[in-house]
Structure formats: structure tokens, C-alpha cells
Amino acid sequence: MSAENIKLLHGDCLELMKGMQENSIDLVLTSPPYDNLRTYNDTLEWSFDIFKNIANEIFRITKEGGVVVWIVADATIDGSETGTSFRQALYFQEIGFKIHDTMIWDKGTFTSPNSLRCRYAPVFEYMFVFVKGKLKTFNPIKDKKNKRGGQTTSVTVRQKNGEMKRNLNSNVKIAEYGQRHNIWSVPACMSNKERTGHPAQFPVNLATDHIISWTNENDVVLDCFMGSGTTGVACVNANRNFIGIEKDAVYFEIAKKRIDGSIKEKSNNLF
């Protein structure tokens, strides 16, 4: 992996995506500035209409069989969650994407202690997985330890009437590790060593696992809200080509420095 595989763009993602070739991106992996929860150095311009224009461009540039992973949550206003995340998911479906999966990022921590007065602690975000057409790549991560690993069992399938039917020719040995579920428990970035100065940073291993799952080496990954560059760092580690777009000049420099550092570190480890 070298700098030639990385393209970092400073500017408004909507305008910059308009200049990108259609059907050119294998994976869009991003977390948009949902519900105005952060000001992002007062550079944020966000509304549902802006979101729709961005979603339309994402659909145009995503390849057939390509994937969008959209990591979002909802603010609570006047005692009600906004539901913005679901409105966005349904709009992606409306313009032609399939809602392939509604995954959960279990962060294991929360930053709204006042919410405990009237509800349970909010410790997760949605990771909507959208597909354009028929999914072309799935590399399932198999790191879930099976309680009955090494034992032999038969496969049963639930029928439409609710009954469980055994497949008589399906005696199989259970592997030690099986395919993980769609709730991923990944600690949020809390330590000073991990933090970069960006207010909404997500973990590198969360990005890496999505990149591994939905792309192959040398595929093209886009993060149109690059932030601190986490997706780019993950692409360096996983040998994927990366395009990152960031509007805020401070965050752009943070991302550039992080990604450059990852490239140098990987190069040093090769020799």
C-alpha cells in the first residue's frame, strides 16, 4: 500500500462526488453528521434535503453489487428520538438501494448521563448496510466462539408453519469458531492514545471489519465524511484503495497525518 492508492479531497462532498465517475466505488463506509449533534468547528451545513442530494450521488457512483455502510444514530428532542436514521434508510431504498442489513454497533458506553433519568442508557448506533443490485462480495468474519465446537449435530430448518424440520443428510461437525452475528461489540474510542481531536471518531477495527466483509483487496472504498481518517487508516491496513473527502480544514489535516503515518508504518513493517 502506497500513497498512490490513497486520494484525499478537501471540500464539500456533494460537489466533489459530482465529479466522480458513475459505478466506480465498491464500498462507501461513512458516518454522516446526523441530527446536528456536533458543530464540527461551525462548518456543518446539514438538512434532510442536503442528505437526499448526497444519497443520490452515492447511488450514482456505487458499482452494481457495491455496498454502502451508513453509521448513524438519532438525537432525542423534546422526549422523542427523531427517527432520522430510519427516514434516511427508507430514502436509500426509495432511490434504488436494497436494505441488506440493519446492523448494530454496540459501543458499550454512552455520553448522555442525563438520559438515565427516564430511559435505559443509549449504547449503540445503527450500521445500515445497503446494496446496489445483487451483492457481489461477502467475506464473513468467523470469530464467534461456538459453545459446542467440535461436536457433531444435524441441521434443522424452521418451516412456514413454525415447525422445525431436520435435514437427514446434514450431520456436520461444529467448527470452533462460527460466523459472527450482526450486532458488533466494539468499544468506542475513549483513551487519549486513540483520540485525535475529532468529536465523533469511530474505531479503526470497526471500519476494518466492514472493509474486509464487503470488499476484496484493491477495491475502491469511499468515505465522503472522512473526519479523522479512520476509514482511510483501515484501508491502508487492509490493502484497499481509498478516497476520502472532508470539508473541515482542521479535520482534513488530522486525517492526512494519520493516513500518512499508517502508510509509513506499514512500509517499515515490510522491511
C-alpha positions as CSV (number, residue, x, y, z in Angstrom):
1,M,0.0,0.0,0.0
2,S,1.4,3.4,-1.0
3,A,0.2,7.0,-1.3
4,E,-0.8,6.2,-4.9
5,N,-3.6,4.1,-3.6
6,I,-4.9,7.0,-1.4
7,K,-6.8,10.1,-2.7
8,L,-7.7,12.8,-0.1
9,L,-10.0,15.6,-1.2
10,H,-10.6,18.8,0.8
11,G,-14.0,20.3,0.1
12,D,-17.8,19.7,0.1
13,C,-18.5,16.1,-0.6
14,L,-21.7,16.8,-2.6
15,E,-19.8,18.9,-5.1
16,L,-16.7,16.7,-5.2
17,M,-18.8,13.5,-5.7
18,K,-20.5,15.1,-8.8
19,G,-17.1,15.0,-10.4
20,M,-16.6,11.3,-9.8
21,Q,-17.3,8.6,-12.4
22,E,-20.5,6.7,-12.0
23,N,-20.3,3.0,-11.0
24,S,-16.8,3.4,-9.7
25,I,-17.0,2.8,-5.9
26,D,-17.1,-0.7,-4.4
27,L,-17.9,0.4,-0.8
28,V,-19.0,3.6,0.8
29,L,-18.2,3.4,4.5
30,T,-19.1,6.6,6.4
31,S,-20.8,8.2,9.4
32,P,-22.7,11.4,8.4
33,P,-23.2,14.4,10.7
34,Y,-26.6,13.2,11.9
35,D,-29.2,15.3,13.7
36,N,-26.8,18.3,14.3
37,L,-25.4,16.6,17.4
38,R,-21.9,18.2,16.7
39,T,-21.0,21.6,15.2
40,Y,-17.7,20.4,13.5
41,N,-15.9,23.7,14.1
42,D,-19.1,25.5,12.9
43,T,-18.7,24.1,9.3
44,L,-21.8,22.0,9.4
45,E,-24.5,22.6,6.8
46,W,-27.0,19.8,7.1
47,S,-30.6,19.1,6.4
48,F,-32.7,16.2,5.0
49,D,-32.7,17.8,1.6
50,I,-28.9,18.0,1.6
51,F,-28.8,14.4,2.7
52,K,-31.1,13.4,-0.2
53,N,-28.7,15.0,-2.7
54,I,-25.8,13.2,-1.2
55,A,-27.6,9.9,-1.2
56,N,-28.4,10.4,-4.9
57,E,-24.8,10.9,-5.7
58,I,-23.7,7.9,-3.7
59,F,-26.2,5.8,-5.6
60,R,-24.8,7.1,-8.9
61,I,-21.1,6.4,-8.1
62,T,-21.6,3.0,-6.4
63,K,-20.9,0.0,-8.6
64,E,-23.5,-2.7,-9.3
65,G,-23.2,-5.1,-6.4
66,G,-21.5,-2.5,-4.3
67,V,-22.3,-1.7,-0.7
68,V,-22.9,1.4,1.5
69,V,-22.4,1.2,5.2
70,W,-24.1,4.1,6.8
71,I,-23.4,4.5,10.6
72,V,-25.9,6.7,12.3
73,A,-27.9,7.3,15.5
74,D,-30.8,9.6,16.5
75,A,-30.9,12.6,18.7
76,T,-33.6,12.9,21.4
77,I,-35.6,16.1,21.1
78,D,-38.5,17.0,23.4
79,G,-38.5,13.5,24.8
80,S,-38.6,11.7,21.4
81,E,-36.0,10.2,19.3
82,T,-36.0,11.9,15.9
83,G,-36.2,8.7,13.7
84,T,-33.9,10.5,11.2
85,S,-31.9,7.3,10.7
86,F,-34.9,5.4,9.6
87,R,-36.0,8.2,7.3
88,Q,-32.6,8.1,5.7
89,A,-32.7,4.3,5.3
90,L,-36.0,4.4,3.6
91,Y,-34.8,7.1,1.3
92,F,-31.8,5.0,0.3
93,Q,-34.3,2.2,-0.5
94,E,-36.6,4.6,-2.4
95,I,-33.7,5.6,-4.8
96,G,-32.8,2.0,-5.6
97,F,-30.7,0.5,-2.9
98,K,-31.7,-2.6,-1.1
99,I,-31.6,-2.6,2.7
100,H,-29.3,-5.5,3.0
101,D,-29.0,-5.5,6.8
102,T,-29.7,-3.3,9.8
103,M,-26.6,-3.9,11.9
104,I,-25.9,-2.6,15.4
105,W,-22.7,-1.2,16.7
106,D,-22.7,-1.9,20.5
107,K,-20.3,0.7,21.8
108,G,-20.6,-0.5,25.4
109,T,-20.6,3.1,26.7
110,F,-22.6,6.3,26.5
111,T,-22.1,10.0,26.8
112,S,-25.6,11.2,27.9
113,P,-25.9,10.6,31.6
114,N,-29.0,12.7,31.9
115,S,-30.9,10.2,29.8
116,L,-30.7,7.7,32.7
117,R,-33.4,9.7,34.5
118,C,-36.1,8.4,32.1
119,R,-34.7,5.7,29.9
120,Y,-32.0,3.0,29.6
121,A,-28.5,4.0,28.6
122,P,-28.1,4.6,24.8
123,V,-25.1,2.5,24.0
124,F,-25.5,1.7,20.2
125,E,-25.6,3.1,16.8
126,Y,-27.2,1.7,13.6
127,M,-25.0,0.4,10.8
128,F,-27.3,0.3,7.8
129,V,-25.9,-1.9,5.0
130,F,-27.3,-1.0,1.6
131,V,-26.6,-2.9,-1.6
132,K,-27.0,-1.7,-5.2
133,G,-28.4,-4.6,-7.1
134,K,-27.1,-8.1,-6.3
135,L,-24.4,-8.3,-3.6
136,K,-21.0,-9.1,-5.3
137,T,-18.7,-9.6,-2.3
138,F,-19.2,-11.1,1.2
139,N,-16.2,-12.3,3.2
140,P,-17.9,-13.3,6.5
141,I,-15.8,-12.8,9.6
142,K,-15.8,-16.0,11.7
143,D,-14.6,-15.2,15.1
144,K,-17.7,-16.1,17.2
145,K,-16.6,-19.0,19.5
146,N,-19.1,-21.8,19.4
147,K,-20.2,-23.3,22.7
148,R,-20.5,-26.8,21.0
149,G,-17.4,-26.5,18.9
150,G,-16.1,-30.0,17.8
151,Q,-19.4,-31.7,18.3
152,T,-21.5,-33.2,15.6
153,T,-25.0,-32.0,15.0
154,S,-27.8,-32.1,12.4
155,V,-29.2,-29.0,10.7
156,T,-32.8,-28.1,11.4
157,V,-34.8,-25.5,9.5
158,R,-38.0,-23.8,10.7
159,Q,-40.9,-24.3,8.3
160,K,-43.6,-21.7,7.4
161,N,-46.0,-23.3,9.9
162,G,-43.5,-22.9,12.7
163,E,-42.3,-26.5,12.9
164,M,-38.6,-27.4,12.9
165,K,-37.7,-29.9,10.3
166,R,-34.4,-31.9,10.4
167,N,-32.3,-32.3,7.3
168,L,-31.5,-36.1,7.5
169,N,-28.3,-35.7,5.3
170,S,-26.8,-32.8,7.2
171,N,-24.8,-34.2,10.1
172,V,-22.0,-31.7,10.4
173,K,-19.1,-31.1,12.8
174,I,-19.4,-27.8,14.5
175,A,-16.4,-25.6,14.0
176,E,-14.6,-24.0,16.9
177,Y,-15.5,-20.5,15.6
178,G,-18.6,-19.5,13.6
179,Q,-19.8,-16.6,11.6
180,R,-20.4,-13.5,13.8
181,H,-23.9,-12.0,14.2
182,N,-25.0,-8.6,13.1
183,I,-24.5,-6.9,16.5
184,W,-20.8,-6.0,16.8
185,S,-19.5,-5.1,20.2
186,V,-16.6,-2.7,19.6
187,P,-15.5,-0.3,22.3
188,A,-15.7,3.4,21.3
189,C,-12.5,5.4,21.2
190,M,-12.1,6.7,24.7
191,S,-8.4,6.8,25.6
192,N,-6.2,9.7,24.8
193,K,-4.0,7.5,22.7
194,E,-6.9,6.7,20.3
195,R,-8.5,10.1,20.3
196,T,-7.5,12.6,17.5
197,G,-9.4,15.7,18.3
198,H,-12.4,14.8,16.2
199,P,-15.6,14.8,18.2
200,A,-17.2,11.7,16.5
201,Q,-14.4,9.3,15.9
202,F,-15.2,5.6,15.4
203,P,-12.7,2.7,15.9
204,V,-10.3,1.5,13.3
205,N,-11.2,-2.1,13.8
206,L,-14.9,-1.4,13.3
207,A,-14.0,0.1,9.9
208,T,-11.6,-2.7,9.1
209,D,-14.2,-5.4,9.7
210,H,-16.7,-3.8,7.3
211,I,-14.0,-3.3,4.7
212,I,-13.0,-7.0,4.9
213,S,-16.6,-8.1,4.9
214,W,-17.8,-6.2,1.8
215,T,-14.7,-5.8,-0.4
216,N,-11.6,-7.5,-1.8
217,E,-8.1,-6.3,-1.9
218,N,-7.5,-3.4,-4.3
219,D,-11.3,-2.5,-4.4
220,V,-12.1,1.2,-4.0
221,V,-13.6,2.5,-0.7
222,L,-15.0,6.0,-0.3
223,D,-15.6,7.9,3.0
224,C,-17.4,11.1,2.0
225,F,-17.4,12.3,5.6
226,M,-13.8,11.4,6.3
227,G,-13.4,13.2,9.6
228,S,-10.3,12.0,11.4
229,G,-9.4,9.5,8.6
230,T,-10.4,6.2,10.3
231,T,-11.7,4.6,7.2
232,G,-8.5,5.6,5.3
233,V,-6.3,4.0,8.0
234,A,-8.3,0.8,7.8
235,C,-8.0,0.8,4.0
236,V,-4.2,1.1,4.3
237,N,-4.2,-1.9,6.8
238,A,-6.5,-4.0,4.5
239,N,-4.8,-3.1,1.2
240,R,-7.8,-1.3,-0.3
241,N,-7.8,1.8,-2.4
242,F,-9.2,4.8,-0.6
243,I,-10.9,8.1,-1.5
244,G,-11.6,10.4,1.5
245,I,-13.5,13.7,1.4
246,E,-13.5,16.2,4.3
247,K,-14.8,19.7,4.4
248,D,-13.3,20.9,7.6
249,A,-9.6,22.0,7.2
250,V,-8.6,21.0,10.7
251,Y,-10.0,17.5,10.4
252,F,-8.6,17.1,6.9
253,E,-5.1,17.7,8.2
254,I,-5.7,15.3,11.1
255,A,-6.8,12.7,8.6
256,K,-4.0,13.3,6.2
257,K,-1.4,13.0,9.0
258,R,-3.0,9.8,10.4
259,I,-3.2,8.1,7.0
260,D,0.3,9.2,6.0
261,G,1.6,7.7,9.3
262,S,-0.2,4.4,8.6
263,I,1.4,4.2,5.2
264,K,4.8,4.8,6.6
265,E,4.3,2.3,9.4
266,K,3.1,-0.4,7.0
267,S,6.1,0.2,4.7
268,N,8.5,-0.1,7.7
269,N,6.9,-3.3,8.7
270,L,7.5,-4.8,5.2
271,F,11.3,-4.4,5.5
